[in-house]
Amino acid sequence: MSEPSRKTPRDEDNDQPDDQPPRRGALAALIVLAVLVAGGLWLSRTLHQTGRIQDCVMAGRNNCAPVGK
């Protein structure tokens, strides 16, 4: 007959469900959120600069482009 399998303390720990939620999904969500925030800030800054240039042009001024770009 075959021997019954012996369980080690490590095997007994694996039988119980994990109490901690998976962190990979949370990390991925955090990275996506950081990218969205960075993209939103970039877009906001770009639209603000473009709006300032358009306001300058609509006021009839010349040389409204930012210097050095």
N, C-alpha and C positions, 0 to 999 in steps of 0.2 A: 504494500500500500504506500501511497505517497504521504510525505510528511506534511503536517499543517504548516502553513506559512506563518512565520513569526513577524510580528510588527515591531518596528523600531519606534522610539519616541518621535522621530521625524515623520514617520508614516502616520502616526496618530494625529499629529498636528495638521496634516494635509486632509484628513477626513472632515475637519470642521470648516464651515464656510468662512471666507475672509470677512472680517469686520470693516476693513478699510475699503473705501470705494476706489475704483481704478483711477490712477492719476494721469495716465496717458491722455485720456479724453479731456481732462481739465487743463492739462498743459497745452494741448492743441487749441482749445477754446481761448485760452489766454493769449496765445500767439496770434490767433485770428483777430481777437479784440484789439491787440496792440497795433496790428497792421491797419485795421480800420480807423483807429484813432489817429495814427500817423498820417494816413491818407486824407482824413477829414481836415486835419490841421494844415496840411500842404494845400489842399483845395481851397480852404478858407483864405489862406494867405495869398494865393495866386489870384483869386477872385477880387480880393481887396485891392491888390496892386493894380489889376486891370481896371477896376472901377475908378481908382484915383486918376489913372491916365485918361480914361474916357471923360471924366468930369473936367479935367484940364482942357481937353480938346473941345468939348462942348461949350466951355467958357470963352473960346476963341483965342486961347493962348497958343504961342508957338513954342517949340522945343520942350514938349511935355515928356519925352522919353527919359527914363532914369539914366543918369550918367554912369558910365562904366559897364554897361551891359551890351 
